[in-house]
Amino acid sequence: MVSTILTGAVYGIGGYLITVEVDMADGLPCIDMVGFLGSEVKESAERVRVAVKNGGYAIPPKRFTVNLSPAGIRKGGSAFDLPIAIGILESMGAVKADKRKEVLVAGELGLDGTVRSIKGILPIVLAAKERGIETCILPEANRKEGECVGGIRIIGVKTLEEAIAVMEGTVKRGRKTGKKLWQDMAPLGETTDFENIIGQPLARRAAEIAAAGFHNLLLTGPPGTGKSMIASAMPGILPPMNEEEMLDTSKVYSVAGLLDEKRYFITRRPFLNPHHTITPQALVGGGVIPRPGAVSLANHGILFLDELPEFKRQTLDMLRQPLENGEITIARKSGNYTYPCDFMLVAAMNPCPCGYYPDLKRCSCTDLEVKRYSGRLSGPLLDRIDLSVGVMRNTYEQVKSFRKEESSGEIRIRVMAARKRQLERNGPGVFNSRITVTNLKEFCTLTREAEMMAEKYYSAMDMSIRGYHRLLRVARTIADLEGSSPIEEKHIMEAASYRGAL
C-alpha cells in the first residue's frame, strides 16, 4: 500500500509543495529514503523510527521506501519528519487519514514524539494557499506565524499523537484567520528619539531627506559626535511598512529561522548593525546550504555599517549589486537562490585612522595615512551613496544647555507627507531612490534655472551618469519635502552639497 502525504519546503525565500510517498513491502527491514535529499533529511529516518516507537506504535519488520517528490529539487531541513511518520503509519494501516480534503503537514520530531518548530513556515503556508489547500498541520510553536497568512486553516500540534488525531478527524481544531493577526503582537522597544540628539542641524536634515526618499547616507566625523546615535534614531522617522513589505521581510526572517512565538511577523522596518569583522557570506548571504545574509535581513529597512573603512574592501564591494538591484542571487550546484535586499544603507566613518582630522592639534596622521584610510572605499561603492554629510563636534554651550531638539514625531510628519506625494506620483511602493532611469525625465521635472545648475554641477564635480541620476533623485525628495511639484534651483544646490564629500 502506498501512502501519500503533502508537505512543503523552501527554495530561496519561496515555498513549494512536496509529496511524501511511503510504500511498505517485504524485504530487509529498513527505511530507505530517496528523492535528492540533504544529509539532515536522510537522518530523519532514524528520528521517525524512534518517535513512532515511543508514540506506542510497533513498526513491522518490513522494507519502507520513502520518496520525496519532485526528485529534481534538493530537499533540506527537518520539516519532513512529521509527514514521513504519518505516511509510515498510514502505509502500515495503523492510521486511517481523512483524505476528503488535501492537508499539508510539516514539522520536526523529537525522539519522544514531540513536534518541534521548523524554519520557513511562512513561505510554505503561502504556497499551500496558492495551491488551494484549506488546512495546514504545523508545530504549535509555528502556529501564529502560519496564521499571519490569513484565509487558511492552521492547526498547531505539540505531539505526533495530536497530529494523528487531527488527520483521522477525531479532533477538530483551528480556524481560518484574517491577515490582521500581527496587530496583536507586543510592541518592540522604542528607538532613539531625535529630540535627544544635541545640535547637528546638517546631519539631522540629511537624515530626514534620506528617510523621506529611502536614500543611502554616509556620516563622517570625529568619534563621539553622534554618528551612531543619528543612525539609531532613523527607524523612528521612516514611513511605516505596508502589508506587502511586512510579508516580504517576514519571509526572509522565516527562512532564516528568526521568527518565534513572540515575534512571529515583522511589522517594523529592520535595523541591522553588523560588526566590521563580518564575513562576506554573513553580509550578503551564502554558505554550503545558502541562507540570507544581513543585507536580506535588512530588507525594507536600514543596514547600518559603523566604522565603514574598517570593513574589508572585498566585503564592501559585494554590496554593489544589492544596492543597485535590490536583490542578491547566490549560485550553487543545487541551483540559484535569490533573496530580496531592498535596504537603505546608512554608514558612518572617521575622517582618518585616529579620527580627528583636520584638527591638527589632535590629529597625528600624515597626509598619506589619511589618503590611504579614505582610499579603502572604492569609487563605485561611494557612487551608490546619495548623501554624504559631516558631523562636527558640538560647542560647550550646546552640550551644557541640554536643550530638547525637534522630536522624531515632528520629523516623521514631514517625511510621511513627502512619502504620500511619492506614492501618488511614482506608484505603490516606489520611493524616490527607486525611480527607474526610464521614469526620471517624467518624475524629475526641472525648472530652467534648475537644469542650468544641474549641468554646472555635473561638469564641475565630474559626475558619473549614476551619480547624476542620484543627484536628481535626492533633489526630487527635497522638493517633495517642501511640497514643490517641479525641482527648483535651490533643490539642486542642496542635493549637490551632499555629494561634495563623495
Summary of the structure (lengths in Angstrom):
residues: 502
radius of gyration: 27.4
end to end distance: 69.5
largest distance: 88.5
contacts: 1665
relative contact order: 0.10
helix: 42%
strand: 19%
